[in-house]
């Protein structure tokens, strides 16, 4: 069974994330979408809230699992018996950081491959940071977050 990990903060999940989840799910037998516990950041949504939103979103994709993790991604991937890490790249500026991370992950776990996926062009400018900023100011989140989660995300960000 070919398994992959798609890690991220997903704070909140965007249409770009959703696009990559759907596309990555077609490439492997099992896709684990993993929300990172990052103590150095102050998230808008708790890890549990992000996990629940993602679970709601992927209900129709039986090969997709949602979980969270602490620590090194390579250790988590090994524990999940994953062979692949999926990373999204929106722009060249993303690629430089992601490339460095992939090289370090390869150094730590040589058997683990990193695959870069690009979202559809219409999602290339969408980021969780922009969603939080727009949502905090009461802006329109259409085309930025998945439709089924839009009311929940908008309500939460307007608090």
Buried (B, 14 or more C-beta within 10 A) or exposed (E): EEBBBBBBBBBBBBBBBBBBBBBBBEEBEBBBBBBBEEEEEEBBBEBEBBBBBBBBBBEEBEBBBBBBBEEEBBEBBBEBEBBBBBBBBBEEEBBEEBBEBBEEBBEBBEEBBBBBBBBEEEBBEBBBEBBBEBBEEEBEBEEBBBEEBBEBBBEBBEE
